[in-house]
Amino acid sequence: MSTFDQHRRLLFAVAYRILGSATDAEDAVQEAWLRWSAADRSEVADPKAYLARIVTRQALDQLRAARHERETYIGPWLPEPTEKDDISTALLVVLETLSPIERAVFVLKDIFDFPYGEIAAAVDRSEQAVRQSAHRAREHVRARRPRFRADQRHQRDVTDRFLAAAAGGDINGLLQVLAPDVTLWTDGGGKVRQARKPVSGAPRVAAWMAAVAGSPYEGIAPADMRAEVVELNGTAGVLFTGAGRVVATLTFDLDESGLIRAVYNVANPGKLRALRRG
């Protein structure tokens, strides 16, 4: 295995956490490969630090370029779901509220434990400035990140129950797995039919899901839509396919009592290209 391939998974993980997009993360990794191929490797003392620096800078450039698009996005902007990484959608949503520098610093320090000196080189800031950014980001994330991570078996059970109730239009069944203050976030990017504002409260979310399940969607009849429980972002989620393509995904954030406190529905076709077809 080449030196680059030894670190490819790490590079993707860093880029995905900074960008929130698996497709863009792959682009950042490819750019890192091109720069690595052209580098004088005899002068590279620490390939891991060198490659992390390249991919971080590339991801930051891409993130800054995407800021205007995200700020003017139609409806909620959600991270792109992936089967290649285990960071939760809920945490990625929190990371989206950080500044680009704070996000990169948090990812490198708090998630991957890079030394402050290497992080400073990657983000082109002084070590003191990086420490300050790390502190701000840490406090920000701590106040907003999910406080509970369900075990995989319970997450799968809740997901199965949610899917069965939604598919059957069973509002009472949905209410049994939804927290009273649940919020549904739907991301269609203005390209497909989705709610452009969050849907809040268990009765409204249950009614929305039951209604959607019984209606044609983007030219696909309910009978032709396939829903499958798969692993997305490291936990049980739902993959919807029909007409030979991936149509949407659902991922969930559970509260301390094991009920669903957030539903993340991604249906923007541009964010589903990297997922396998049903």
PEJOLIN-V194365 format. One record per pair of residues at least 24 apart in sequence whose C-alpha atoms are under 10 Angstrom apart, sorted by the first residue. I is the first residue (numbers start at 0). J is the second residue. Records with the same first field share a line. If there is no record, write none. Layout:
I: J, J
This chain:
2: 35, 46, 47, 50
3: 28, 31, 32, 35, 36, 46, 47, 50
4: 32
5: 47
6: 46, 47, 50, 51
7: 31, 32, 47, 50, 51
8: 83, 84
9: 47, 50, 51, 54, 111
10: 47, 50, 51, 52, 53, 54, 55
11: 51, 54, 83, 84
12: 83, 84, 85, 86, 106, 110, 111
13: 51, 54, 55, 58, 103, 106, 107, 110, 111
14: 51, 54, 55, 56, 57, 58, 59, 61, 62, 103, 106
15: 58, 78, 79, 81, 83, 84, 86, 91, 106
16: 58, 78, 84, 86, 90, 91, 94, 95, 102, 103, 105, 106, 107, 110
17: 54, 55, 58, 59, 61, 62, 91, 94, 95, 97, 99, 100, 101, 102, 103, 104, 105, 106, 107
18: 55, 58, 59, 60, 61, 62, 63, 65, 78, 79, 91, 94, 95, 99, 102, 103
19: 62, 77, 78, 79, 80, 81, 88, 91, 92, 94, 95
20: 62, 77, 78, 79, 80, 81, 91, 270
21: 78, 79, 80, 81, 82, 83, 84, 270, 271, 272, 273, 274
22: 79, 80, 81, 269, 270, 271, 272, 273
23: 58, 61, 62, 79
24: 54, 57, 58, 61
26: 54, 57, 58, 61
27: 53, 54, 55, 56, 57, 58, 59, 60, 61
28: 53, 54, 55, 57, 58
29: 54
30: 54, 57, 58
31: 55, 56, 57, 58
48: 113, 114, 117, 118, 120, 121
49: 117, 120, 121
50: 121
51: 107, 113, 117, 118, 121
52: 107, 117, 118, 119, 120, 121, 122, 123
53: 121, 122
54: 121
55: 103, 104, 106, 107, 118, 121, 122
56: 103, 120, 121, 122, 123
57: 121
58: 99, 103
59: 99, 100, 102, 103, 121, 122
60: 99
62: 98, 99
63: 98, 99, 100
66: 99
69: 188
72: 186, 187, 188, 189
73: 186, 187, 188, 189, 190, 194, 195, 196
74: 184, 185, 186, 187, 188, 189, 193, 194, 195, 196, 197
75: 184, 185, 186, 187, 188, 189, 193, 194, 195, 196, 197, 263, 265
76: 184, 185, 186, 187, 188, 195, 265, 267
77: 184, 185, 186, 187, 188, 263, 264, 265, 266, 267, 270
78: 186, 263, 265, 270
79: 186, 232, 248, 265, 266, 267, 269, 270, 271, 272, 273, 274
80: 231, 232, 236, 247, 248, 249, 250, 263, 264, 265, 270, 271, 273, 274
81: 230, 231, 232, 233, 248, 270, 271, 273, 274, 275
82: 229, 230, 231, 232, 233, 234, 273, 274, 275
83: 230, 231, 232, 233, 273, 274
84: 230, 231, 232, 233, 234
85: 230, 231, 232, 233, 234
86: 231, 232, 233, 234
87: 145, 148, 231, 232, 233, 234, 250, 251, 252
88: 231, 232, 233, 234, 250, 251, 252, 262, 263
89: 143, 144, 145, 232, 250, 251, 252, 253, 261, 262, 263
90: 140, 143, 144, 145, 252
91: 144, 232
92: 143, 144, 263
93: 139, 140, 141, 142, 143, 144, 145
94: 136, 139, 140, 143, 144
96: 136, 139, 140, 143
97: 135, 136, 139, 140
98: 132, 136
100: 124, 129, 132, 133, 136
101: 129, 131, 132, 133, 134, 135, 136, 137, 139
102: 132, 133, 136, 137, 140
103: 129, 132, 133, 136
104: 129, 130, 131, 132, 133, 134, 136, 137
105: 129, 132, 133, 134, 135, 136, 137, 140
106: 133, 136
107: 133
108: 133, 137
109: 133, 136, 137
145: 252, 253, 254, 255, 260
146: 253, 254, 255
147: 252, 253, 254, 255, 256, 257
148: 234, 252, 253, 254, 255, 257
149: 234, 252, 253, 254, 255, 256, 257, 258
150: 234, 257
151: 230, 233, 234, 235
152: 234, 235
153: 235, 253, 257, 258
154: 234, 235, 236, 251, 252, 253, 257, 258, 259
155: 228, 229, 230, 234, 235, 236
156: 235
157: 235, 251, 253, 257, 258, 259
158: 228, 229, 234, 235, 236, 237, 249, 250, 251, 259
159: 227, 228, 235, 236, 237
161: 205, 208, 237, 259
162: 208, 212, 226, 227, 228, 236, 237, 249
163: 226
164: 205, 208, 209, 212
165: 205, 206, 207, 208, 209, 210, 211, 212, 213
166: 208, 209, 210, 211, 212, 213, 221, 226
167: 209, 212, 213
168: 205, 206, 207, 208, 209, 210, 211, 212, 213
169: 205, 206, 208, 209, 210
170: 201, 202, 203, 204, 205, 206, 207, 208, 209, 210
171: 202, 205, 206
172: 205
173: 201, 202, 204, 205, 206, 208, 209, 259
174: 201, 202, 203, 204, 205, 206, 258, 259
175: 201, 205, 258, 259
176: 201, 205, 253, 257, 258, 259, 260
177: 201, 202, 204, 205, 253, 254, 257, 258, 259, 260, 261, 262
178: 202, 253, 254, 256, 257, 258, 259, 260, 261
179: 204, 258, 259, 260
180: 204, 259, 260, 261
181: 205, 252, 253, 254, 258, 259, 260, 261, 262
182: 252, 259, 260, 261, 262, 263
183: 207, 208, 249, 251, 259, 260, 261, 262, 263, 264
184: 249, 261, 262, 263, 264, 265
185: 247, 248, 249, 262, 263, 264, 265, 266, 267
186: 247, 248, 263, 264, 265, 266, 267, 268, 270
187: 247, 264, 265, 266, 267, 268, 269, 270
188: 265, 266, 267, 268, 269, 270
189: 266, 267
190: 266, 267, 268, 269
191: 216, 217, 246, 266, 267, 268
192: 216, 217, 266, 267
193: 264, 265, 266, 267
197: 262, 263
198: 262
199: 260, 261
200: 260
201: 259, 260
204: 261, 262
216: 241, 246
217: 241, 242, 246
218: 242
219: 246
225: 277
226: 277
227: 277
231: 274
236: 263
237: 264
238: 265, 271, 274, 275, 276, 277
239: 266, 276, 277
240: 275, 276, 277
241: 276, 277
242: 277
243: 276, 277
244: 268, 271, 272, 274, 275, 276, 277
245: 271, 272, 273, 274, 275, 276, 277
246: 271, 272, 276, 277
247: 271
248: 274
